Amino acid sequence: MLSGSSIRYLLAIYQLSDGGAAVRSVDLANLLGITRASVVKSLKKLTDEGLVCKKHYGSIRLTASGIQEASRIFTEYTLLSGYFTLCLGLSQEQSRRDALAVVCAVSKEGREAMIQSSLQMAAASCGCKLPEPPQ
């Protein structure tokens, strides 16, 4: 299971890479508001997990597993952010911060339950019925 910090790095790389392009450490550090030394240290964990590959003093790329995991987390983040904005009336900025906090701190089961509930509420508001989730 990824730590909240690793999830933040993975999402930042995913966003900067537009789903697969190479990313520079300095760009990642600037986006996250941290030092390049912190980036190097944290990238080791993602590399050990097989989610990122980094050349020495070079670019950072998501592996196929990294793209898959980042895409899954980004989808959860996007759904939660939309729910916070549209259903709870939070500002977009607050919704993004809260969605990031949820994907970084709440268990997978908790996130899935929140997302399913938010989708059901959205469907009910437009008179739609969602299929039951697989067991």
C-alpha positions as CSV (number, residue, x, y, z in Angstrom):
1,M,0.0,0.0,0.0
2,L,1.3,3.4,-0.9
3,S,1.8,6.1,1.7
4,G,0.0,9.5,1.3
5,S,3.3,11.0,0.3
6,S,3.9,8.5,-2.4
7,I,0.4,9.0,-3.7
8,R,1.1,12.8,-3.9
9,Y,4.3,12.2,-5.9
10,L,2.7,9.6,-8.2
11,L,-0.2,12.0,-9.0
12,A,2.2,14.9,-9.5
13,I,4.3,12.9,-11.9
14,Y,1.2,11.6,-13.7
15,Q,-0.1,15.2,-14.1
16,L,3.2,16.6,-15.3
17,S,3.8,13.7,-17.7
18,D,0.4,14.0,-19.2
19,G,0.1,10.2,-18.7
20,G,3.5,9.0,-19.9
21,A,6.0,11.6,-21.0
22,A,9.3,12.2,-19.1
23,V,9.4,14.6,-16.2
24,R,12.3,16.5,-14.7
25,S,13.0,16.4,-11.0
26,V,13.1,20.2,-10.8
27,D,9.6,20.4,-12.3
28,L,8.3,17.9,-9.8
29,A,10.0,19.8,-6.9
30,N,8.4,23.1,-8.1
31,L,4.9,21.6,-8.4
32,L,5.1,20.0,-4.9
33,G,6.9,23.0,-3.3
34,I,9.8,20.9,-2.1
35,T,13.5,20.6,-2.7
36,R,15.1,18.4,-5.4
37,A,16.8,16.5,-2.6
38,S,13.4,15.5,-1.2
39,V,12.3,14.4,-4.7
40,V,15.3,12.1,-5.1
41,K,14.7,10.5,-1.7
42,S,11.0,9.9,-2.3
43,L,11.5,8.7,-5.9
44,K,13.5,5.8,-4.5
45,K,10.4,4.4,-2.8
46,L,8.4,4.7,-6.0
47,T,11.2,3.1,-7.9
48,D,11.4,0.2,-5.4
49,E,7.6,-0.3,-5.8
50,G,8.1,-0.6,-9.6
51,L,6.0,2.5,-10.3
52,V,8.7,4.9,-11.5
53,C,12.0,4.6,-13.4
54,K,14.6,7.3,-13.0
55,K,17.9,7.7,-14.8
56,H,20.7,9.0,-12.7
57,Y,20.6,12.8,-13.1
58,G,17.9,12.2,-15.7
59,S,14.3,12.2,-16.4
60,I,11.5,10.5,-14.4
61,R,9.0,8.2,-16.1
62,L,6.1,6.2,-14.9
63,T,6.4,2.5,-15.6
64,A,3.4,0.7,-17.1
65,S,2.4,-0.3,-13.5
66,G,2.9,3.3,-12.4
67,I,0.7,4.7,-15.2
68,Q,-2.0,2.2,-14.3
69,E,-1.9,3.0,-10.5
70,A,-1.7,6.7,-11.1
71,S,-4.6,6.6,-13.5
72,R,-6.7,4.7,-11.0
73,I,-5.9,7.1,-8.2
74,F,-6.4,10.1,-10.5
75,T,-9.9,8.8,-11.4
76,E,-10.8,8.5,-7.7
77,Y,-9.4,12.0,-7.1
78,T,-11.4,13.5,-10.0
79,L,-14.7,11.8,-8.9
80,L,-14.2,12.9,-5.3
81,S,-13.3,16.5,-6.3
82,G,-16.4,16.7,-8.5
83,Y,-18.6,15.4,-5.8
84,F,-17.2,17.9,-3.3
85,T,-17.8,20.7,-5.8
86,L,-21.2,19.7,-7.3
87,C,-22.9,18.0,-4.4
88,L,-21.4,19.7,-1.3
89,G,-20.9,23.1,-2.9
90,L,-17.2,23.5,-2.0
91,S,-15.0,25.7,-4.2
92,Q,-13.0,24.0,-6.8
93,E,-9.8,24.7,-5.0
94,Q,-11.1,23.4,-1.7
95,S,-12.6,20.4,-3.5
96,R,-9.2,19.6,-5.0
97,R,-7.4,19.8,-1.7
98,D,-10.0,17.7,0.1
99,A,-10.0,15.1,-2.7
100,L,-6.2,14.8,-2.5
101,A,-6.5,14.5,1.3
102,V,-9.0,11.6,0.9
103,V,-7.0,9.7,-1.7
104,C,-3.9,10.0,0.5
105,A,-5.4,9.2,3.9
106,V,-8.6,7.1,3.5
107,S,-8.4,3.3,2.9
108,K,-9.2,1.9,-0.5
109,E,-12.4,0.5,0.9
110,G,-13.4,3.8,2.4
111,R,-12.7,5.6,-0.9
112,E,-14.6,3.1,-2.9
113,A,-17.6,3.4,-0.6
114,M,-17.5,7.2,-0.8
115,I,-17.3,7.2,-4.6
116,Q,-20.1,4.6,-4.9
117,S,-22.3,6.7,-2.6
118,S,-21.5,9.9,-4.5
119,L,-22.3,8.3,-7.8
120,Q,-25.6,7.0,-6.4
121,M,-26.5,10.5,-5.2
122,A,-25.6,12.0,-8.5
123,A,-27.6,9.4,-10.4
124,A,-30.6,9.8,-8.1
125,S,-30.6,13.6,-8.7
126,C,-31.0,13.0,-12.5
127,G,-33.5,10.2,-12.2
128,C,-31.0,7.5,-13.2
129,K,-30.3,4.1,-11.5
130,L,-26.8,2.7,-11.3
131,P,-26.1,-1.0,-11.6
132,E,-25.1,-2.7,-8.4
133,P,-21.3,-2.8,-7.8
134,P,-19.6,-6.2,-8.3
135,Q,-19.1,-8.2,-5.1
